[in-house]
């Protein structure tokens, strides 16, 4: 299975070798024994073409089996599912013309095999006591759990600050929406903040994958901090992107996620990705939200009703100005729900006016 981007590849690899897995236990056993090892995960014609000699083992994988077989000099080849040890003491002969930045023979071989086959290759240094992962052009040296926990906690502190500021930005934006004074610049500023939050979140998730069973507390803290933000992000894009079609929103969200650290601070780039022409790239033009985000904050209002309201009225200001009778005419609303919508929006408006920062 191929991941869509390097970050997906990294997360998948870190899950495979996370603490608490049998594979990681075996790697740690080899590391403590200071014997070193070269391990290839997966077997097929691509791997067979570079294997010379060795013993066909084909036994169930266990951490102890891996440890014992690592005492031999050659490589160990595992099944892609990590449930069997296929070969041991195998000599790997990758294409020597493949470039490698490694200096040691074991690590240089590992890098070339990974680039040539696309398989995960694990090299355990006998002298330095480091586990290094290779796959394709990716290289990653596993860190000590204590170091990762320290970095994860530092990232959580940063994320906590970012999220607090973002939630205030959402409140201020809601107030502007009720007052009909939203500009594209304000929308772009909120999107910038969301993207920073999501990037810190992605970094912490990588730490969680690497921590394995040791990362439960970090995972709980992360979920508590960012719960609901991605959903609100999509509703924000549905409110302000030029096209509110689901496919277009997904494309816009993906494009924003790919922005570099140099591009993200530029509001004009974000405005352009939202679908607006370059003439509006300054971002000071007023813009009307469709109303998806604020309608989602009304309790027990189904998504289908929110969609019907937006389709009928077209924008949040028109929904706010609609009478009970006009709301009642929308498919699926009815008089009782129409009153609940009016009351819900009124309460929400009062709350955001109290909470906003001028």
N, C-alpha and C positions, 0 to 999 in steps of 0.2 A: 504493500500500500504506500503510495507516494503522498507526502504532505505537500500542501499548497505553497508553503514558504519556509525559509530557514528556521523561523521561530517555531513553527509546527513540528519540524524535524527535531529541533532541540528538545522540545517538551516531550515528544514521544520517546526519545532516547533516555532522557532523565527519568521518565517513569519506568523504563526497563531496568535501570540500574539503581533505583531508589532504595534507600535503607528499608529493611523489612521484606524485600524480595529475596527468593532463594539465590538468584543470580548475584545480587550484591553481596550476600553472605559468602558465596564462593569467592568472589573477587577480594573481599576483605581477608579471607583465610589465606589466599595467596600473598596478599600484601604483607600480612603479619609474618608470614614464613620467609619473606625476602627472597623468594625464588624467581620472581618475575614471570611474565606470561604474555603470550600473543594469542588472542582469541578472535575467531571470525564467527559472526552470527548469521547463519543462513548458508545453504548449500545448493548449488546448481551447476550447469555447464560453465558459467563464468568463473566460479571458484575452482571447479575441477580442472580447468585449463591451466591454473597456476599452482596446483598442488603436485609436489614431487615426493613420493614415498609416504611414510607414516603408517599408522596402524588403524585399520577399520574397527572402531569400537562398537558403535551403535547400541549404547546402553542408556538407561534412563539418566536424566540429569539430576545430580544432587550436589550440594555445595562441597561435600567431602570428596566425591569423585573428581570434581574440577580441581580441587586442591592437590589431590594425589597425582593426577595426570600432568599438572603444571610442573612437577618436579623434573619431567623430561624437557629437553631443550626445544623441541619443535612446537609448532602452533597447534592449537586445539580448535576444532571446527564443531560448532553447535548447530542444531536445527533452528530454523527461523522462529519457531514457537518457544524456544529455550526449554524444551522438554526432553531432548536427547543429546547425548554427546556422540557425534558421528565419527570423528577422527581425532587422533592424538599423535604427537611427535611428528607432525607433517611439516615438510619444508615448503615454504611459499616462495614462488619465483615470479613476482610481478614484473611488468614491463619497466626496465631500468631507465627508459627515456622519460618516464613520468616524473615531473619535477617534484622535489621534496625539500622542505626547509629544515627537516630534522637532521640531527647529527648522529645519534645512536643507530645501530643496525636494526634493532627491533622496532623502534619508532619509525624509522624511514620505511621499513617494509610495511608496517601497519598503514602508514599514510598512502603509500602507492597502491596497496591492495584495496583500500577504501575508495580511492579515486577510480581505479580500474573497474571494480565490480559494483560500486554503489552500496556495498554491504556495510553493516556496522562492524568495525574492528576495534577491539579493546587491547591496549598495550599497558602492561603493568611494569613499571621500572623497578629493577632489582636494587639499584643503588639509591635512587631518589625517593622511592616509596610513593610514587604518584600513579594514579589510574587515569589514562588518557583515552578519550573516545574519538574515533574518526568515522566519518561517513561522507562520501563525496568529498567536497572541499571543506567540510565542517571539521573543526578540531576543538575539543573541549577537555580541559583537565579538571577532574572532580576535586572539589575542595573539602576541607575538613568540616564536619557538621557544625562545630562551634562557630567557625567563621561564617558559614551560611546563615546560621541563626542570628548572628550579630547584624549581618547585612539586611536580613529580612525585617528585623525589628526597627532598624534605621529607616528602611523604606516604608514601613507601616506608619512611623511618625510623620514622615513627609506626606504620605497619602492622607493621613488624618487632617493635616493642615489644608491640603488641596481640596479635600471634600467639603470642609467647613466653608471655605471661600466659594466653592461651586454652588453649594446649597443657598448661600446668600445671593449669588448671581441669579439663580433660578427665581428666587423670591422677588428680586428687583425687576427681572424680566417680566414676571407675572404682573407686577404693578404697572409696568409700562404698557403691557397688553391691555389692561383694563382702561388705562388712560389714552390709549390709541396713539402712543408716541414712540413706538418701537422703531429703531433704525436697523439697517443691515449691519452697521458697525457693532451695535449691541449684540445682535445675534452672533456675529463672527467672534466676538469676545467670549461669549458663553461656550461656543464650540471649541475655541482654543483651550479653555479651561477643562472641558470634558475630555479632550484628547490627551491633555497632560495627566489627568486622573487615570485614564485607561492605559496609558503607557507605563505608569508606575504600577498599576494593577498587573499588567502583563509581566513586569519584572518580578513582582512578588510571586506570581503563579509559577514562574520558573524556579524560584527558590523552593516553593512548596513541592514541586515535582522532584527536585533534587533531595529534599529532606525526607520524602517518603513518609513512613509512619511517625517520624519525628516532627512532621509539619502540621499536625492536626490543629494545634492552637493557633498557629499563624493563619491557617485556612479559615477557621471560625472568625477570627478578627477581620480578615479580608472581606468575608461575606457580609459581616455586620456593617462594615464601613461603606461598601459600594453597592449594597443591595438596591436594585431598582434603577440605578443610574443609566445602564445601557438601554433599558426600556424607555426611560424618559428622553434619552438622546434620540431614539428613533422617532418618537412623537414630536420632538422639536424639529427634526428634519422634515417630517411630514407636514408640519405647520409652515415651514419657510422655504423649502426647496421649490424650485420653479414647477417641478412635476411631483405630484404626491403619489404616483403609481408605486406599488410595492417594489417592483424590480428596480426602478430608478432610485428609490430611497436606499436600497441595499448597495447599489453601485456607488452612490454618493458617499455612504458611510464607509465603504471599503476604500474609496479614493482619499477621503479625509484621513483614514488610518494609515495610508501610505505616505503622507506628507513627511518630508524630512524636517529635522530640527531647525533648519534655516528657513523653510517654507512656512511652517506652522504659525510663526508670529505675524505673518503678512495677511491682514484682513482681506486684501484684494484677491488673494489666492482662494480663500475660503468662499468669498462671495461668488467668484467664478465657478467653483465646484458646485455651488448651490444652483447654478444654472442661469445666473443673471449676466447680462452683457457687460463688457468692459466699461461702458459709459456709467455703470452703477458701481464700479469697483471701489469708489471712494467710500461707499457704505453709509453715507449720511442720509440717504433717501428713506423716507418712512415706508414701512411695510406692514401689511396686515397679516396676522396669523390666521390659519384656518380654524384653529380651536381644538385640535386633537388633544394637546397636552393638558390644557386646563379642564377640559371635559373629562379626562381620565381621572381627575381628582375628586369627582363627584361620586360618592359611595353608591355601589350597586347599580351603576349605569353600564350596561353591556357595551362591548366594542361595536357591535352591529348598530346599536342606537346612536352611538357617537358618530359613526360613519354616515348614518342617515341624516343626522343634523347638519354635518358639514356639507354633505351633498345638496341638501335643501337650501341652506342659507349661504354657503360659500366662504364665510369668514366669521371669526369670533365676534367682532363688533355687531354684525347683523344678528347673530344668535343672542347676544346680550340685549339687543333692542327689540327682540321678538316678544310678542304678547303671549299670554297663556294659550289663547285660541290658536295662534300661529304655530306654537310649539306642538299643540295637540294634533295638528294636521299632519305632522311628520309620522311616517310609517313606524309603528311599534311604540309610540310615545304614550298617547292617552293623556287625559286631564290630570290624573294623579301624578304621573311621572313628569308632566310638564311643570307642575308646581314644584316638584322636588328639584328639577333642573334649575328653575329660577332661584329657588331658595339656596341651593348648593352653590351656585355662582355668586350669589350675594354674600354668603358667609365667607367664601374663599376670597372675595374682593376685600372684605373688611380685615381678614387676617393678614393678607399680604401688605396692605397699607400700613398695618401696625408693625409688621416685621421688617419692612424694607429699610434699606439704608440710603440716605440721600447723599 
